[in-house]
Amino acid sequence: MTPSSGQPDNTYILGHSATEMVRLIEQDRHFTEAMGGLLIEQSDLSGIHQVLDVACGPGGWALDLAEQYPDIQVVGIDIDAGMIQYATRLARASRLENVTFRVMNALDPLDFADESFDLVNTRFLVGFLPITAWPSVLQELARINRRGGTIRITEQEWTGCSSPAYETAQRLTFRSSVLAGVNFATDARQIGITPRLYRFLEQAGYVGIEETVHAVDFSAGTPAHHNVCQDLLMAQQLLQPFKIGMGVATEDDLDQLQQQMSLEMLMETFYGIMYLLTDWGKKP
């Protein structure tokens, strides 16, 4: 590993736990399904042989890619050793020899040579990446991306649902993330990352940048309702220490919201939708 940049060792607001590990595996599955596949926007994979998945967590996306495309070599990196150990065990259990996982901090210079990867993938960096770090992190990803290679970044914005309790809890999350320096929207009503992705890729030197949007409707009666609601409820539970630590709510307040949103999301009249934005570009 290269020397530390001086950034905090772990800025992931949901924390690293066995519960979060399970949540991330499930989240990978239903978001990949909502997006129509692993690399749905990449029409030609003939030039993709080496892939890096940044902040891979327990390895869901990387493992699925390795299984679906056995001729592609996949590397996943994450700051959390427990996540990497779990991902490695899954790879061994599935007898996947074309995927490896390494402990590495995406906020530091990465321990890879220049132009090591044909494609660099990231999903949901906004959960840990300070707003001031985005330009330098993308410059580092461009360094290890080969000339003519591709970067793809997927992030989401919260759009809304009909649960007043969940909306209240989410505003508290946004307020906390503003205080923590990982939220671009100072009004604490959204995350604010998606309008900036295109410009960030331009600033990192990428060309031919394109975007695609995927809507995840998780209203009552939709196929995504149960899985997405469970994911959101679990995430809010895991976020409680973060919000308490930021001083935006008490444990009693958050427990009451958790109970209420659980009931409201089960209602037959419940509706909710969120959007995922994927930007990708080529390194000239």
C-alpha positions in Angstrom: 0.0 0.0 0.0 1.1 3.5 -0.7 1.3 6.1 2.0 -2.0 7.5 3.4 -3.4 10.7 2.0 -4.3 11.9 5.5 -8.0 11.3 4.9 -9.9 9.4 7.6 -9.4 5.7 7.5 -13.1 4.9 7.3 -15.7 7.5 6.4 -18.5 5.1 5.4 -21.6 6.5 7.1 -23.4 3.1 7.3 -20.6 1.5 9.2 -19.0 -2.0 8.6 -20.9 -4.9 10.2 -22.2 -8.3 9.3 -25.7 -6.8 8.9 -24.4 -4.2 6.4 -22.5 -7.0 4.6 -25.8 -8.9 4.0 -27.6 -5.7 3.1 -25.0 -4.8 0.5 -25.2 -8.2 -1.2 -29.0 -8.0 -1.5 -28.7 -4.3 -2.6 -26.3 -5.3 -5.4 -28.8 -7.8 -6.7 -31.9 -5.7 -6.9 -30.0 -2.6 -8.2 -28.3 -4.7 -10.9 -31.7 -6.1 -11.8 -33.2 -2.6 -11.9 -30.4 -1.5 -14.2 -31.0 -4.4 -16.6 -27.7 -6.1 -16.1 -24.1 -5.7 -15.0 -22.8 -3.7 -17.9 -26.0 -3.1 -19.9 -24.8 0.2 -21.4 -21.5 -1.3 -22.7 -22.4 -2.7 -26.2 -18.9 -4.0 -27.0 -17.0 -5.9 -24.3 -14.4 -7.3 -26.7 -11.7 -4.9 -25.5 -12.4 -5.4 -21.8 -10.1 -7.9 -20.2 -9.1 -6.3 -16.8 -11.8 -4.7 -14.6 -11.5 -2.9 -11.3 -14.5 -2.6 -8.9 -13.9 0.3 -6.5 -15.3 0.1 -2.9 -16.6 -3.4 -3.8 -18.0 -4.1 -0.3 -18.7 -7.9 0.0 -18.1 -8.3 -3.7 -21.5 -8.8 -5.2 -21.1 -6.9 -8.5 -17.5 -8.2 -9.0 -18.5 -11.8 -8.3 -21.5 -11.7 -10.6 -19.3 -10.1 -13.4 -16.6 -12.8 -13.0 -19.2 -15.6 -13.1 -21.0 -14.2 -16.2 -17.8 -13.3 -18.1 -15.1 -16.0 -17.3 -12.6 -14.5 -19.7 -12.6 -11.2 -17.8 -10.2 -10.8 -14.9 -11.9 -8.8 -12.1 -10.3 -7.1 -9.1 -12.4 -5.7 -6.2 -11.0 -3.3 -3.6 -12.4 -2.1 -0.3 -11.1 -0.5 2.8 -12.7 -3.0 5.1 -10.8 -6.3 5.6 -13.9 -8.1 6.8 -15.7 -7.3 3.5 -12.7 -8.5 1.5 -12.4 -11.7 3.5 -16.1 -12.4 2.9 -15.9 -11.7 -0.8 -12.8 -13.9 -1.1 -14.6 -16.8 0.6 -17.5 -16.4 -1.8 -15.2 -16.5 -4.7 -13.6 -19.7 -3.5 -16.9 -21.3 -2.7 -18.1 -20.5 -6.3 -14.7 -21.7 -7.7 -14.2 -18.4 -9.5 -10.5 -18.1 -10.5 -10.9 -14.9 -12.4 -11.7 -12.6 -9.5 -9.5 -11.4 -6.6 -10.1 -9.0 -3.8 -7.7 -6.6 -2.0 -7.9 -4.3 1.0 -7.3 -0.8 -0.3 -8.5 2.7 0.6 -10.0 4.5 -2.4 -9.1 7.8 -0.8 -5.4 6.9 -1.1 -3.1 6.5 -4.1 -4.0 3.1 -5.4 -1.4 0.2 -5.4 -1.7 -0.4 -9.2 0.5 0.5 -12.1 -0.5 3.1 -14.6 -3.1 1.9 -17.2 -3.8 -1.4 -15.4 -7.5 -1.7 -16.2 -9.7 -1.7 -19.3 -12.8 -0.7 -17.2 -13.1 0.9 -13.8 -16.5 0.5 -12.1 -17.8 2.4 -9.1 -21.2 2.3 -7.4 -22.4 4.5 -4.6 -19.2 6.2 -3.6 -21.2 9.0 -2.1 -21.7 6.9 1.0 -18.1 7.5 2.1 -16.4 9.9 -0.3 -15.9 13.5 1.1 -17.2 16.1 -1.4 -13.7 17.6 -1.6 -12.1 14.3 -2.5 -14.1 13.5 -5.7 -11.8 15.3 -8.2 -8.6 13.7 -6.8 -10.1 10.2 -6.6 -11.3 10.4 -10.2 -7.9 11.6 -11.3 -6.4 8.5 -9.6 -8.9 6.2 -11.3 -8.0 7.8 -14.6 -4.3 7.0 -13.9 -4.9 3.3 -13.6 -7.4 3.2 -16.5 -5.7 2.3 -19.8 -5.9 4.7 -22.8 -9.1 4.0 -24.7 -10.5 2.4 -21.5 -13.8 3.1 -19.8 -14.9 4.4 -16.4 -18.5 3.9 -15.3 -20.0 5.5 -12.2 -23.4 4.8 -10.8 -25.0 7.0 -8.1 -28.5 7.6 -6.9 -30.7 10.4 -5.7 -33.5 10.1 -3.2 -36.8 10.9 -5.0 -39.4 10.2 -2.4 -42.1 7.9 -1.0 -45.4 8.3 0.7 -44.1 7.4 4.2 -43.9 10.6 6.3 -41.8 8.8 8.8 -39.3 7.6 6.2 -39.1 11.1 4.7 -38.3 12.5 8.1 -35.7 9.9 8.7 -34.1 10.6 5.3 -34.0 14.3 5.9 -32.1 13.6 9.2 -29.7 11.4 7.2 -29.1 14.2 4.7 -28.6 16.7 7.4 -26.0 14.4 9.1 -24.2 13.8 5.8 -23.9 17.5 5.2 -22.3 17.9 8.6 -20.0 15.0 7.8 -18.9 16.6 4.5 -20.2 13.9 2.2 -23.3 15.6 0.8 -23.3 18.2 -1.9 -26.8 19.5 -1.2 -26.5 22.0 1.6 -30.3 22.3 1.9 -30.2 18.7 3.2 -33.0 17.6 0.9 -31.1 15.3 -1.4 -27.6 14.0 -2.0 -26.7 16.3 -4.9 -24.1 14.0 -6.6 -25.9 13.1 -9.8 -25.8 16.6 -11.5 -22.0 16.7 -10.9 -21.0 13.3 -12.3 -20.6 14.5 -15.9 -18.5 17.5 -14.9 -16.3 15.4 -12.7 -15.6 12.9 -15.5 -14.8 15.9 -17.8 -12.4 17.3 -15.3 -10.7 13.9 -15.0 -10.0 14.0 -18.7 -12.6 11.6 -20.0 -14.3 12.1 -23.4 -17.4 10.8 -25.1 -19.3 10.9 -21.8 -22.8 9.4 -21.8 -25.5 9.0 -19.2 -28.4 6.7 -18.6 -31.1 6.7 -16.0 -32.9 3.8 -14.3 -36.0 4.2 -12.3 -36.7 1.9 -9.3 -40.4 1.9 -8.5 -40.8 0.2 -5.2 -44.5 1.0 -4.6 -46.8 -1.5 -3.0 -47.6 -4.2 -5.5 -44.4 -3.9 -7.6 -41.8 -6.6 -7.8 -39.3 -4.4 -6.0 -41.5 -3.4 -3.1 -40.4 -5.9 -0.5 -36.7 -6.0 -1.3 -36.2 -2.3 -1.6 -38.2 -1.4 1.5 -36.3 -4.0 3.5 -33.1 -2.5 2.2 -34.1 1.0 3.1 -35.4 0.1 6.5 -32.2 -1.8 7.3 -30.1 1.1 6.1 -32.0 3.5 8.4 -31.4 1.2 11.3 -27.7 1.1 10.6 -27.6 4.9 10.2 -28.9 5.5 13.7 -25.4 5.7 15.3 -24.2 8.1 12.6 -27.2 10.4 13.1 -27.0 10.3 16.9 -23.3 11.0 16.7 -24.0 14.1 14.5 -26.5 15.3 17.0 -29.5 15.6 14.7 -31.7 13.2 16.7 -32.0 11.1 19.8 -32.1 7.3 19.9 -35.8 7.5 21.1 -36.7 9.7 18.2 -35.1 7.4 15.7 -36.6 4.3 17.2 -40.1 5.8 17.0 -39.5 6.8 13.3 -38.2 3.3 12.6 -41.4 1.7 14.0 -43.7 4.1 12.1 -42.0 3.8 8.7 -42.1 0.0 9.0 -45.9 0.2 9.3 -46.3 2.9 6.6 -44.2 1.0 4.0 -46.5 -2.1 4.4 -49.7 -0.1 3.5 -51.4 -1.0 0.3 -51.4 2.6 -0.7 -47.6 3.0 -0.2 -45.7 4.4 -3.2 -42.0 5.2 -3.7 -39.5 5.7 -6.5 -35.8 6.4 -6.8 -33.5 7.0 -9.7 -30.0 5.6 -10.5 -27.8 7.5 -12.9 -24.8 5.9 -14.6 -22.2 8.0 -16.4 -19.4 6.5 -18.4 -16.6 7.9 -20.6 -13.4 6.9 -22.4 -9.9 7.8 -21.5 -8.3 9.4 -24.6 
